[in-house]
């Protein structure tokens, strides 16, 4: 029977079915754990006499995640944000008790600043900022007319939130835990093996520019993803905390190797003319030597011993590589040919060394018994933030709060506080997303469904039940729907909105009260709050639909080149590699995949990576050699002109940068260490297939190799 099935079922069908079943099982395991955590929290909150068990249950639904490390990280920042928000609420109410207008002004400003702070982070730190603002509103708004109750309100909110945080972390970590540390290790293994195999296969020929752009995009995403995972796993895994410096070192080694690798292919793509064929063939021969050392690497994730063997092979290749370069250089008579060859050979030699460092860092991480690398030092991942985004997020949230607060005061709307609370939460949380308006629409759909589910559960089911067991049985089907939606990435926004509305509608209080009219009014007010948050995003555009903000992000990326031309060399390479990739990741997240804008931004990102890397190598070579002032002056002048061009591209600045680079190359004759990076920078400027193509207008008499 098995043989018959294998003969009739297409190849790979069993593997696909097994993968589907495994994914479905994990989804339902998450649903079961999340529902258990919510029900356990509800029971404890009722036994402890907390005022609003639904708040603790909502906390569980917000922090729960299939991976325990994510739950612990999110719980930590939620607890921290809650405590800070409570302190802010106490301070604001204490300073402006029974003063409605100053109170609302101070509250709106505080929440706006927290929303702006959230926009500066790409991990759960942003969530802590959001909670610091949202909690202040939760604590202060309900007691605005009774300021003497603010302390009791703060204590109750902290108790409810911390109970939800504790139970969610306990259930996630104790019952069939899905360790984020395992995901991080698999990501690192897949990244290492994938890059080595990709490098080996692509060293057989030049990569088309489109393939380079896609590879660059994948590398950027992998770097940022692993850094974000690492920052969350430290809450879950003590071993990861100990080896965190090694992980940072590994990520920086990957960034360095991938940048040099892309620069090499840019150089090979520039040598496609028949006249440059001898240089290209000799460089391909050198690349073939490197590819031969990478050949034993398989596509499966590598372990420590294989990485150590690769490290030894690359170390041996690095020792004999100068002789290979010298042998290939023989027979090149023209000065332009030798300069092109030297530039490409220097890149391949650099790649050999950087792949060696990458493999060594991976071996040290994969094999705990391996000796620590002498170069192993904590290398922080630098973020690239635009303060205009901070100001817009702060202004948007502050304006939303002020507008709704003014309407509340003018109309004496009983449910005005509920609408303000929801608008505050959504304005802060959505500000950290790439496309907040789309997220608000999905959340609104979920909110409508969750409100209907909450009303049905409360007034169609719960009123007929008695005792906690029947309460849990009544809630379970509704919880399963929401958590299953959360488990599906494409429906997670709808699932989050569903659960928020569902728990907000439930009459789970101590004591429980069933007031359908009040529940409907509160639900309508909260829906209005969601709509107001969406209107705020329409009026105050985010980077996803604002060409001005996208242009600012692009300028922030280009300024990375200006920074490497001016800043001190110590730690500059690590800061440039991480900050430029973080900027590129932000830009790509705010543009539609495959669009002309996305391709333009990717092209600029490649140009920034290649040029910035070459500038750092040039400055290192200049610092390591005893160069005369007659050489240093034109190089520094060329770097200053290059920095000005990347800070504000224009034809005149481009012409000035190109001329000064040519002058520096003329002065650099006889100084081999600085010739190759200078030539590479100039070739990048003259590349008519790059983002600089609009500026490349060489006069007829100019020969790109004349220098």
N, C-alpha and C positions, 0 to 999 in steps of 0.2 A: 504493500500500500504506500509506504514511504517513497519507494522508488518510483511508483506511478505518479505520485504527487510532484516529486522533483522533476519528472519528465514533462509534466503538463504545466507547471507553474514557471513563469519566466525567472531568469536569474536575478537574484537580488530581492525577489518578492518576499522571501522568508525574512531576510534581514530588515527590510522596510517594515514588515508587519511586527517584528519583534521590537523595533525602535518605537513604532507607534504605540504598542502595548505598554512599553516601559514608560514612555512619556505620559500616557493616560493614567497609569498607576501612580506616578509621581504627582500628577495634578490632583487626583482624588485623595492621595495621602495628605497633601497640603490642605485640601478642603476639610478633611476629617480633623487634622490638628488645629486648624484655625477655629473651627466650630467648637471643638473641645475647650480651647483657650477662652473663647468668648463666654461659653456657658459656665465654666469654672470661675471666671471673673465675676459674672453676674451673681453666682451663689455666694462668693466671698463678700462682694460689695453689700449684698442684702444682709448677710450675717453680721457684718461689721457696722451696719447702720449708716452707710454712706448715703449722702443726700440724693445723688443721681447715679445709680448703677449704670445707666445707659452711657454716661460719659466714660466710665472705665471700659465698657464694652467697645465703645467707639475707638478708644485708644488702642485696644488690641487689634482691631481691624486695620488701623493705620500703620502700626509698626510690624505686623506679621508679614513674613516673607518665606518662600520655600527654603531659603538657606539661613541657617542659624546665625552666621556671622553678620548678615544684613540686619537681622532682627536685633542683635546686640548693639550694633553700631547705631541703628536708628533709635533704639530705646535710650541709649546713652545721651544722644543729642536731644531727644524729646524731653527726657528728664531734666537735662541741663537748661534747655530753653524754657521749660515750665517754671523752674525755680527762678530764673532771671525775670521772666514775665511777671511772676507773682510779686517780686520785689519792686518792679517798675510800677505795677498797679498800686501797691501800697504807697509808693512815693507820690504818684500822681493824685490819688484820692486824698492823701494827707495834705498835699499842697493846695488843691483846688476843691476842697469839700464844699458842696452846695453852691458851686460856681460853674454853671453849666457850660458857658462859652469857653472860658479858659481850660476847663477840664477836657472838652472835646478837642480843642486846639492841641493841647499837650498829648492827648491820646493819639490823635491823628499823626502828629509829628513822630512820636515814638514808633508807631506801627509802620510808617513810611520808611524810617531809618532801618528798621529790621528787615523790611522787604528789600530795600536796597542792598543791605549786607548779604542777604540770601543770594542775590544775583551775582555776587563775586565768587561764589563757590560752586563746584561741580560735583560734590559728594554730599554726604548727609550733614555736613556742617551747615549747609544752606537750610536744611530742615530745622536745625536748632535756632537759627535766626527767625525763621517764620514762626516757630512756636513761642519765641520770646515776645513777639508782637501779638500773636493771636491770644496767648494766655492772659496777657494784660487786659485785653478786651473782655475775655470770658469772666475774669475775676471782677473787673471794675464796672462794666456796663450794667449788669443786673442790680447792683447796689448803688447806682448813681444817686438815687433819691434817699438812700439810707446809708450814708458813708460809715456809720458806726459798725456796720456788718462786714466791712471789707476784709478784716482779718479772718473772720470765720469763713468767708467765701474763698479766700486764698488757701487756707488750710484744707478745706474740703476739696478744692480743685486739685491741689497737689496730691492729696491722698488718693483720689480717684485715678489720676494719671499714673502715679507711681505703682498703684495696684495693677493696672492694666499692663504697664511696662514689665513688672515683675512676672506676672503670669505668662505673658507672651514669651518672654525669654526663657522661662522654665520649661514650658511645653515644647518650644522649638528646639531646645538644646537637650532635652531628656528623652523625648519620644521619637524614635527613628530619625535622628538628626541628619539633615542634609548639609554637610560641612562645606562652607564656602572655601575653606583652605584647600580641599580636594579640587574644587573648580579652579582655584588660582594655580595650583601645581600643574593641572592638566593644561591650562592656558599657557603657562610658561613653557612646558614641554612641547606643545603644539607650535608655539611661536618659534622656538629654537629650531626644531626639526624642519618646520615649514620654510623658514628663511634660508637655512643651509641648503635644502633641496632646491628651493627656488633659485638661489645663487648658482648652484651647480648647473642646473638645466639652462639658465639664461646666459651663462658664460660661453655657450657655444656660438653665440652671435649677438648682434646688437638688438636691443629691445625697441620696438616702435614707441613713439612718444605716448600714445594712448595707453599702452600697457604699463609704461612707467608711471603715468598718472594714477592708474588704478592700483598699482603696487604701492605707490606713495600713500594713497588714501587708506589702504589696508594697514600699512605700517603705522600711520598716525593713530588709527582707531585702536590697534593693538596696544600701543604704548600707553594711551590714556586709559584704556580699559583695565590694563594690568595695574596701573598706579591706583586707580579708584578701588579695585578689588583689594589691593594690598592695604590701603588705608582702612578698609572695613574688616579684613581678616584679623588684624591685630587685636580686636576685641574678643575674638573667638579662640585663637590658637597661640599658645605661649611660644611654640617653636617658631612660628612666623614672626612674632615680635623679636625673638633673639636674632633671626636671620634677616630682619628687615633691611639692615644696611647692605647685605649681599643682594637682595632683590633690587634695591635702588641701583646698585652698581651694575647689575645685569641689565636693567632697563636702559641705563645710560650707554652701556657697551653696545646694546642692540641699536640704539639711535645713531651712535657714531658709525657703526658698520653699515647700516642701511643708507646713511647719507653719502658716505664715500662710494658705496656701490652704485647709487643712482648717478653720482657725478661721473663715474667711469662710463656708464652707458650714454650719458650726454656727450662725453668726449668721443666715444665710438660712433655715435650718430653723426657727429660733425666731420667724420673722416670717411664719408661715403663716396666721394668723387674718385674717379679712376686714377687721378694723379696722386691721391693719398693712399692708394691701395697697399704699397709696401709698408707704410707705417701701420696701417690697420692690421695687416696680416701678422706683423711682428708682435703687436700688442695682443692679438688673439692667441698667438702662441704662448705668450706669458700667462694670459688668462687660462689657457688650457692646462698649464702646470698647476694652477690653483684648483681648477675643476677636478683634476685627477686626484688631488688630496681629499676633496670633498666626496668623491665617488662612493666610498664605503658607507656613507650615511644613507640610511633608509628613511622613508617617509613616516614610519611609525615614530611615536614620541621616544626620544632618547633618554637613557638613564646615565648615571654618573660615569660608569666605566667606558661607555662609548664616547662620551664627551672628553674624558681624559685621554683616550687614544687619539681623538681628533686634535686635541691640544698639542700632543707630542708631534703629530705629523705636521701641523702648521708651524710649530717651533722649528722643526728641521727645514721646512721650506723657507722660512724667513732667513735662516742662516745661509742657504745657498742661493737665495734669490738675487742678490747683487751680481753674482757671476752670470746668472741667466740674463739679467738685464744687459750686462756688458756684451755678452755674446750676441744678443739680438740687435744691439745698437750698431754693431759693425756693418759696414757697407752703406750706411746712410750718409750720403755726401752733402746734401743740402742743409743749410742752417735751419730753414723752416721745418724740414722733416725731422731733424734731430730735436727741435724744440717741441714739436707735437708728440714725438715718441717719448721724450723725457717726461712730459706732463702726464701722459697716459701711464707710463711705467711707474712714476711716482705714486699715482693713484692706486695701481694694482698692488704695489708694495705696501702702501698704507692699509689697503683692504686686508692683506695677509696678516699684518700685525693686529688690526682691529678684530678680525675674525678669531685670531688666537686669543685675544683678551676676552672676547665674548664667550668662546668655548671654555676658557679657564674659569670665568665667573660662573658659568652654568655648572661646570663640574664641581666647583666649591659649594654651590647651592644644592645640587642633586646628591652629593655625597658628603654628609656631615663630617665624616672622618678625614676628608681632604684638607690639606693645609690651607689656611687663609691666605688669600692673595695679598702681597705686600702693599698693593695699591688700594686695598679695600678700605674705604672711608665712607661715612654717610654722605650721600649726595642728594640733597633735597630736590624735589621736583618743582620747578618754578612755574607758576601760573601766569597767564597773560590776561589781564583784566582791563576793561575799558570803563573808566569812571563815568562816562556819559551814560552807560547802561545803568550804573548805580543811581545816578541822579534821576533818570527817567523812571526807574522802578519806584524810587522813593516818592517822586512827585505824583506818579499815577496812583499809588496806594493812599497817599496823604489826601489828594484831591477827592478820591472816592469816599474816604471816611468823612471828610468835611462836608461834601455834598449830601451824603445820607444823614449825617448828624444834623445838618441845618434843616433838612426836611423833617427829621424826627422832632426837633425842638419846635418847629413852626406848626406841625400838625398834631403834636401830642399823640402820635401813633403808638398804640400799646405794644405792637410787635416790632417797633423800630430797632430795638436792641438786637433781636434775632436776625433781622436783615443785615445790620451792620456787622455782626459777628461772621456770618457766612461770606459776605463780600470781602471782609478783611482776610479771612483764611484763604479764599480763592485767589485774591489779588497777590498774596504773598507766595503761595505754593506755585501758581501758574507762572509767576515771573521767572522761575528758574528753568522752565521748559523751553525747548527750541521753538515750538509753535504754540504759544499759549492760547490763541484764539481757537484753534482746532481742538485743543485739550478742553477748553471751556465748553465747546459744543458737545463733545463726548460726555463730559461730566454732567451737563444739563439733561441729556437723554437718560443717563443713569439716575440722576436725581429724580426725574419724573417717575421712573419705574420704581425706585426705592420708596418714594412717598406713597404711591399707590399700594405697594407691598406692605409698608408699615401700617397704613390705615386698615388694610384688609386683615393683617395679623392682629392688630390691636382690638378692633371693634367687630371683627367677624370670628375670631378664634379665641383670643385670650380672655374675653369676657365670659366664655363658657368653661374655662379651665380653673382648676384649683390645685395648688401645690406646685413645688418647684419642678417635680418630674414632668408634669403635664406642660408646664411653662417651657421647659427645655424641648420637649417633643414638638410643641407648637412652633418654636422658633427655628428648629433644625432645617426644615425644607427651605425657608426663606434665606437662612444663612448659607446653605449649600449653593443656592443660585448666585449670590453675591461673590462668594469666595471662588467659585468656579470661573466666573467672569474675570476675577482678578488674576487667576492662574494663567489665562490666555493673554499673551502680550498684546495682541491686536484689540482686545476688549478690556484691558486693565483700567482704562480711564472710565469706561461705563461702569465697571464693577466698583470702583472707588466711589463714584457718585451715588450708586445704588446703596452701598453700605452706609455712607454718611447720612443720606436721607432716611434710610430705614431706622437707624439707631436714634436719629433726632426725632423721629415720629413716635417711637415706642413710649408708652407711659410708665416706664420702669423707674419709679422713684420710691423713696421711703417717706411716707406711705404712698402706695400706688394710687393714682387717680385716673379716672377715665372721663375725659372731657373732649368729645369729638369736635365740637366747635372750636375750642382752643387749639386743638391739634391741627385742624384745617387752616386756621388763621396763621399759626406758626409755620406751617409748611409753605403756604403762599408767600409769607414774608421771606423765608429762606430762599425760595425760588427767585423772588425779586432780587435778593442779594446776589445770587449767581448771575442773573441777567445784568445787573449793574457792574459786576466784575468784568463780564464780557464786553460791555459798552466801554468800560475804562480801557481795555486793551485795544479796542477799535480807535478810540480817540488818542491814546498814547501808544503809538505803534512800537512793537518790539522789533528786534533785528530780523525776524523772519519776513516781515513785510515792509521794512523801512530801508530803502536804498541808501539813505544817509547813514544809518547805523551800520549797514553792511560795509559801506565805504570806510567808516571809522575802524571797523574790525580789520579790514584789509590794510589800512594804513598802519595799524598796530602791528600787523604781521611784517610789513615792510620795514618798520622801524627796528626790527630785530637786527637787520643788516647794519643800520646806523649805529646800534649799540655795540656790536662787535668791532666796529671801527674805532671806538672811543674808549670803552670801559677797560679797566685793568684786566690782565690776562688770567689772574688767579680765579679758577672756577668758572671762567667765561664759557668754556665749551659746554659744560653741563647745563648752565643756565640757558644758553642759546638753544641747545637741542630740545630741552623740555618746553621752554616758553614758546618757541616757534611752532612746535607741534600742538601745544595747547591752543594757541591762536588759530591754527589751521583747523583743528577739530571744532572749535566754536563756529568758524566761518562755514564749514561744510554742514554743520548741524542746522544752520539758518538758511540754507539754500536747497532747492529741489534737486534731487539726484539726477544727473544726466543733463541738466539744463545748461544753457550757455553761461550763466552766471557761475554755476558750479565748476565748469571746465576752466573758466578764466581764473577763478580763485585757486584751483588746483595748480594751474600753470604758474601763478605767482608764488605759490607755496614751494614748488620745485625750484624756482629761481632763487628764492630766499635761502632755501636749504643749501643749494650748491654754492652760491656766492658767499654766504655767511661762513660756511665751512672752510672755503678757500681763504677767506680773509683771516680767520683764526690761524690757519696753518702758515700763512704769510707772516703774520705778526710773531708767531712762535719761532719761525726760522730767522726772522730779523733779530729777535731778542737773543737767539742762541749763537749768532755769528758776529764777528767783529767788523760790522759794516761801517764804512766811512760816512761822514756827514753828507758827502755828495750823493750817496745812495739813499740814506734815510730821508732826506728832505723831499725828494720827488715821490718816494713811496708814501710818506705821510700826506703829501699834497694830494696824491691820487686817492688815498683812502678817504680824505676829507671830502673830495668831490663825489666819490661813490656814495658816501653817507648822505650827502645833500640830495643826490638823485633819488635814492630809495626813500628818503623822507618825503620828498615831493617830486615825483617823476615829471619831467618835462624835456622837450627836445633840446633846449639850450643846456640844461644840466647834464643831459645824456652826452651831448657833444663834449662838454668840458671834462666829464669823467673819462670818456674814451681817450681824449687827447692826453690827459695826464697819466693814464695807464700806459699809453704808448711811450711817453717820455720816461716813465719809471722803468719800463722794459729796456729802453736804450741804455739807461744808466746801470742796469742790473747785469749787463753782459760780463761774464766771468764769475758771477756769484750764483752758482747752480742752485743752492738751497732756496733762494727766493724767486728764481726764474719760473719754476713750474707753477707755484700758486699764482704768481702774477699773470702768467700766460692763461691759466685756467679762468681767472676772473675776467680777463679781456675777451676770451672766447665766449664766455657766458653772456657778456654784453653784446656780442656780435651774432648771437644765435637767433636766426630768423624763424625758428620753430618754437621759440620760447614766449613767455609773457612779454618780453621786451621787443617783440617783432615790430610793433608800431613805431618804435624809436630808431630801429636799425635802418639807416639810410646812408650807407658808406658811399663816398664820392667815387667815381669811376677809377681814379688812379690809386685808390687805397687798396692794399693787399692785406687781408687779415693776418698773414704770416710775415709781413714785412719787418716787424720788430724782431 
